[in-house]
Amino acid sequence: MTPFICLGFISFYTIDSIISNKVESALQSNLKQDLMTLENAINNLNHVSQQLAYGGGTNRLLEQLAVEQEPYERLKLLNDIKTELNVISFSNPNVGLMMFYDPKTDTHDFENFRVRGTFAPKQLPVLAEYPEITYYGPYKSYNGSINQYVFSIMRKVNLLDQNLYLYIETGRSAIESLFAPQDRKESSRRLLILDDQRRIAFSEVVQAFPENTVFPASTANKTSGYNGDYFWNREISNQGWSIVSVTPRNELTQERNRWLFQITGIFLAFFVGAVFFSWLLWKMVYRPLDKFNMEIKSLIHSNVKEHTEVTHIPEFDYLLYQTRSMKGKIWALYEEIEVKEKRRADLEVEKLLYQINPHFLMNTLDTVHWLALMNGQHEIDKLVLSLNKLLYYNLGKMGEVSTIGDEIDALKEYLQLQQIRYDFQFDVDLDVDEKALTIPCPRFLMQPLVENALYHGVSDDGYIYVGVQWNEQALQITIQDNGAGMPQETIDRLLDDEAKDSHKVGMGIGMRYVKRILQATYGETAVLEIRSEIGKGTIISLRLPILRSGI
C-alpha cells in the first residue's frame, strides 16, 4: 500500500500541475485569439477611416459642399457623398455605422444606417486617445438595425477650415462571438476591457469587477493571477488597451477534481482488492505458517498436547502431517537415546567391575612371578612373566596407539607361552623389516591369526612364518603355516559370512575380529587374502596402507 499511496500523491501533484498549466495555457491562447479578433476589427476601422479621412474623393466632395450654395448642386453633392460611403461600407462587411460628426454643432450627417437615440460621443467608454484619433468600446451600437456591443473609432477628417470627425463602428459579425449575451455563451468565461490606464471600461462581471474602477493587478505587466473567486488572464493590444478573461475558480479546478475523483475511485478499488488479497494470504499462508511455528515450538516440549488442526489446504496439511510425524519420530529417538544413555551408564559400571578382575589377576601373577624367582622356579617364573606381559598388552585401551614393534613383542610373548603349553614342537620364523617396527597399526592384529594357525594347522614338526615387509605405499604382513589346510568353502565362509557360527570359539571369531578392526581403521583400503591347500598349509596376507599420524 505504501508505494501505491506515494505514487498516488506524486501522480496527483504532477497531473494537477499539468492540468493547471494546460487550462491556463488554453485560457491564454483563447484570450490571444480574442485579442487578435478585436485588433483585426479595429485595424479594419483604422484602414477605412484612413481612406475616408485622407482620401481625395470624399474629402473633395465635402469641401465642395461647404462652399456650394445652389440647392440642386448641394443635393447632388449629398447624394454623391452617400454613394461614396455606401460603396466603402459595402466593400467592408465588418464595418457598421459610419457618419461624420461636427463637435461644434454636436450634429452628425451622412450616416449609412439609422442612428438610434441621441449620439453622445463624450459618454462613450474611451479605450485609447490620441491627438487626432480616439478608440471607444465596447458599448451598445448606435446602429438602429442591430442591438449588440461594438467598438468604434473617431478620426479627424483632413479638411481645410473645417472641424469635422469621422465616426465608424464595427459591423454586425465583427465581434459578435466575443460580446454575445451571456445566456448564449457555452462557458462561464467572461471578458473585461481595460483602457490604457488599466481602468475597466467594460465588464461582464460587474459584481466582482465594477466598471470605471482600476483593475486590481499587482503590476502593470502581469498577465495572469487570482482575484477573489476568479482566475484572470490579460493581453495588451498594440494601442495600449487590454482585454482580460475571468474564469471562476471552481470551473478552473473542475477537470482536476474530476481526475481526483477518478483516482480516488481507483484507490478505493485497489484498497478493497488489497484487503481481500491480504485476507486470502492471511488465511492461506500466514495461518498455516503460524501452525508450523506452533508445531516447531512444540518440538522441544514432549508433554505438549498433540495438535490435530488442519488448514484445509492439501499442500500445507501434508506438510503439517509430515512435521507432526517428524516430531513423533524425534521424541521416539529421544526416548531411545535416554534408554541407551542409561544402559551406557550401567555398562560403564559393569566395565569398571570387569576391569577389577584383570588387574587383580595381573597383580596376582606378578606376586607368583616374584615367589617363583625367590624359590628358583625359573620355568614358572618365565611362564608367569610372559603371561603377565601379554595380558598387560592385550588389556590395554583400544584407543591407544600401537606399532608393529609392539605387536611383534606381544606375539613373541604369546608364542613363548604356547611353546610351554603345547606338547608338540613347532618352529616360528619371524621376518620383520626393521623400518616397519615404528609404523602405527591396530592393537591385537597378528596374534589372532597366529593363534588360528596353531589351533587349526600346526602339529608335530609344525612351522609358522610371520613376515612383515614395508615400502613407501603399503605394509605387507604374511602369516604362513604348513598345517592341514582348508577347503575353499571354509575360506569363503571366513571372508564373507560374518554372522554364521559367530557364537562358536575358533578361527571364525579371530578372523571376524581382524576384519572388523581393519574395516574400522582402514576402511576399504586394507586387503585381506587367504590361500590354502589341503595337506600343504595356509597363507594369510594383509596389505595395509601406511598410517602417517597414528590410529
PyMOL commands that set and color helices and strands:
alter all, ss='L'
color gray80, all
select helices_A, chain A and resi 2-54+56-67+71-91+121-123+182-184+249-252+254-300+314-374+378-394+404-421+434-436+447-456+488-496+507-522
alter helices_A, ss='H'
color red, helices_A
select strands_A, chain A and resi 95-102+107-109+126-129+133-140+149-156+165-170+190-194+200-203+224-227+230-236+242-248+402-403+426-432+440-441+462-470+474-481+527-533+537-545
alter strands_A, ss='S'
color yellow, strands_A
deselect
rebuild
show_as cartoon
